[in-house]
Amino acid sequence: MASGNLVDEILSNLKLVLDGLKKAGPVAWGLIGLFALLYIDPAQWIWRAWFREDGYYTHGPLIPFVAAWMVLSNKDQLSRLTVKPNWAGFAILVFCSLGFLASTLCHMNPPKYFLFVFYVLGFILFLFGTEITKAVMIPWLFLFFMVPLPDAVIDLFTFQLRIFVTASAVQLVEPFGWAIVKSGNYIYYPNGQTLVVDDVCAGLRSLISLLALGAIFAYLSKLNLKGKLLLFVLSAPVAVITNVIRIFCLVIVAKFWGTQVASGTVHDFSGYAIFVVAFAMLYGLNALLEKFFPDHENEVANDSEHPAIQGEVK
């Protein structure tokens, strides 16, 4: 795409937003200004969670851009819908503000992160109306992947995953008869070396990231609604399985080359490699599900837009 066309595209998209703001009137501008003031501090907290060392939301900054791309990819469909501001969106904004106030009084920050996404829903409904809100529901739901979970929830899931992947990896090497002993997230070798499955290796980070990847896969797939939902749900076990495979490989490396090698470059490389494996598994699942859950409605729509030329040549 030429730079001039790209600029025109951006300006056209901004015009759609501004048209919605104009129809909503000065009330919308006031609410947006209030929203910006409320989220000065929470936005900084979310930003720090995204870029925290060994954090679980390093994918967070990409989520708004992917959601925006989802919306723009359906721009033609959206342009045919009626822009009719709905005051039900204002009610959502009021409830979100009450929740924000309660979170502030209780000194609880995590609820504000989730309220942010519901604020976005309220603004969309208030500015653009019901039809457009329904059309952008999937991109809106995708925004939840950028919201950091509370530390207590992360610790709980991390502990459970860490124990599970450690036990699963050790079970996979039991047929080799290596006399490896597991205790919690510690793996002991006969030569006295110990391999520790820490929080990062538990797989929660990859689970969250691969759920987001599964959502994109489902959105782009040629599946019907049931197939899309199934593909998204299956991305969770894919994430867990690939992480078990990662720990299994590290256990083998530690057996032959020592725990220092397994905990060094191999450990870092395997963290990236599991995403390649997971991507391949999702691709295979998508191909399999297309046989059972094809999107016939989309095929009919395409056929109607490009009718085949029928007839006989005599």
N, C-alpha and C positions, 0 to 999 in steps of 0.2 A: 504494500500500500504506500502510495506517495505521501510525502509529509503534508502536502496541501490537503489531500483527502482525509488524512488523520485529524488535522486541525478542524476541518469542517465537521467531521464525525463527533469530535469532542464538543464543539460549539452547539451542534444539534442536540446532543444529549443534555447539555446544560440548559438549553432553551426549554426542553420538556420539563425539567425540574423547576425552572423559574416560572413557567406557566402555571404549574400546580401551586406554587407559593402565592402567585398573584390572585388566583381564584380563592385561596384560603384567606387572604387579606392580612392586615397588620397583626392579627392575633397569632398567626403562624410565625411571623418574624419574632414576636415577643417570646413565644414558647421556645423557639430555637435558641434565642439568646440566653434564656433561663437555663435551658438544657446544657449549653456550653459552660455556663458558670458552675453548675452543679457538678459537672464531670471533669473539672480541671484536676482535682486531686485523684479521683478514681482512675482517670486515664493514665496518670503517671504510675499508679500502682500496677495497672495492667501492663503498661510498657515495661516496667522492671521485671514482671513475671515472664514476659516474652523473652527477655534477653538475660535472664539470670543464668549464671554458670551452672551447668548440669540441670537446667530446668526442663520442664515437661511440655513447654508451649513455644518452642523455637519456631514452630510453623505458624504461630499466631499472626505475625504481620502479613502473611500471604492471604489469609482468609478473606478480609474485606475485598481484596483485589479479585479473588476468584469469584466471590459472590457478585461483584459488579460485572464481571465477565459473563456470568450466568444470565444476569438481567439483560445485558446488551446483546447477547446472542439471540434473545427473543424480542428484539426491538421492533421488528415488523409486526409481530402479534400484539405487542403492547400499544403500538401506535394506532391500532384499530379499536382499542377499548376506550370507553368513555371516562374522562376525568371528572369525577363528581365528588368533591370533598364530603366526608362523612363525619358527623360529630361523635360517632361512637369511638373514633380514634382519639378524640379529646378526652373521653371518659377513661380510655386506657392510660393516657398521659397523666390524668389525675390520680389513678390508682398507683401508677409507677412512682409518682411524686410522694404519695403517702408512704409507700414502701421504702423509698429512699430516706424519708424523714425518720421512719421507725428504725432503719438500719443505722442511721447516724446517732440517734439517741441511745441505741443499744451498743454502740461502738463495734458494729459488725460490718466489715467491708465486703466479704464475698457476695452477699445478696445484691449489692450494687452492681457487680459485674453482670449478673444475669438480668437485672432490671434494665441495663443498658440496651440489651437486645430487644426487650419488650418496648422500650422507648422508641426504638426504630420502627417497630410494628405500628405503634400508635401514630407516629408521624406519617408513615406511608398511608394508613387508612384515613387519617385526618386531611392530608393534602391531596391524595389522588383517588380515594374512594374504594369501594368494595371490589370492583372488577379487577383493578390493577393489583390490589392486595392479594387476591386469590392467585393471580398470575405469577407473582413473585414470591409465593410462599416457600418454595424449595430453596431459593437463594437466601431467604430470611432465616430459615431453619439452619442453614449451613453456617450462619454467623455464630452459633453456639459453640462451634469448634475453637473459636478464638478466646472463649471465656475460661479463665483459670479456675480449676476446682479448688475448694478449700483445702488447706494443708492437711487437716485431719482425714479427709476423704482420700487424698493422695497417699497418705501414710498407710491407711487401711488396705487400699488396693495394692500398693507396692509390696506390703508384707505378704499378703496372700499369694500374689503372683510370684514373688521371689521363692517362696517355699514350694509352690507348684512346679515351676520350671526346673528347680534344682532336683526335686524328686523324679521328675519325668526324664531328665537328662541322665541321671544315674541309672534308672531302670533300663534305658536304652543300651547302656554299656555293660549291664549285668551278664548278658550271654558271652561276653569276651572273657569272663572269669578273672578280672583284674584285681579283685579284693579291694575295691574302692568303697569307702564308708561315708555315708551322708549323715550329717547332724544339722538339722535346720537348713541354713543356707551355706554351710561349710562342707566341702568335699575333701576327705583325707585320703592320701595315697600311701601305699606300703613303704615308700622311701622317706616318709616323714613330711613331705610337702603338702601344702594346703591351698586349695582353690576356693576363693570366697566369691559368692554371687551377691554383689552389692545392689543398692537400690536402682542404679542406672541399668544394670543387667536384668533387673526383674521384668522389664519389658513394657511398663506402663507408658513410657514415652512413645515407643513404637506402636503401641495399641491405639493411643489417641491419634497419632499421625496417620496410621493406616485406616482408621475409621473415617478420617477426613478424605483420604485417598479413595476409599471404598464408596463414599458418597459421590465423589466426582465421577468415578467409574459408572455408578448406577445412573447418574444424571445423563451421561453421554451414551449409555448403552441403548441398543435397539430392543429393549425389553418392555413388556407391559408393566403396569404399576406393581403387581405382585412380584414379578421378576426383579424389578428394581429394588424393592424392599428386601427381598431375599438376598440379593447380592450384597446389599449394605450390611445386613445382619451377619452374613458369612465372613465379612471382612474382619470381624472380631476374632473368631477362631483361627483365621489365617494369620493374624498378628501373633497370637499365642503360639501356634504351631511353629512359625518361623523363628520365634525367639527360643523355643525349646531346641530346635535344630542348631541355633547359634551356640547355646550352652553345651550341647552335645559335642559340637566340633571343638569347643574350647577345652572340654574335658579330655578329648583325644589328644589335642596338642600338648596339654599339660602332662599327659602320661608319657609321651615320647620325648618332648623337648623342655619340659619343666614348666612350672607355674609362672615364672617370670616372663617367659616367651608368650605364654597364653594371655597374660595380663597386660602385655605391651602392645606392640604394633598389630598383632593378630586380633587382639580384643577390639582395637579401634577400627580396623578394616572390616571385621565381621559386623560391626554396627551399621555400616553402610551396605554391606552385602545382603543383609536380610531384607532390605527394601527392594532390591532387585529380585530376590526370590519371591517376596510377597507380591510384587507387581506381576510376575509371571503366573503366579497362582490365581490372582484375580482375573487376569486375562483369560486363563483357561476356564475358570468358573463362568465368566461372562459368555464365552463361546458355547459352553455346555448348556447354560440356562437359556440361551437364544433358541435352542431346539425345543424347549418345553414352554417358554413364556415369551413368544415373539410378540412384537408390538404391531398387530395387524392394523390398528387404527392409523398409525403413522404411515404404514405402507399404502393404505387407501387414500390418505391425504396426498401423498406424493404422486400416486397414480392420477388423481384428479387434477393436480397441478400440471402434470406432464402426460396427457392422454396418449395412449399408443395409437398408431396409425394402423387400422385394420383393413383387410380386404385381400382379394386374390389378384394375382398378376396373370392375366390371360394372354 
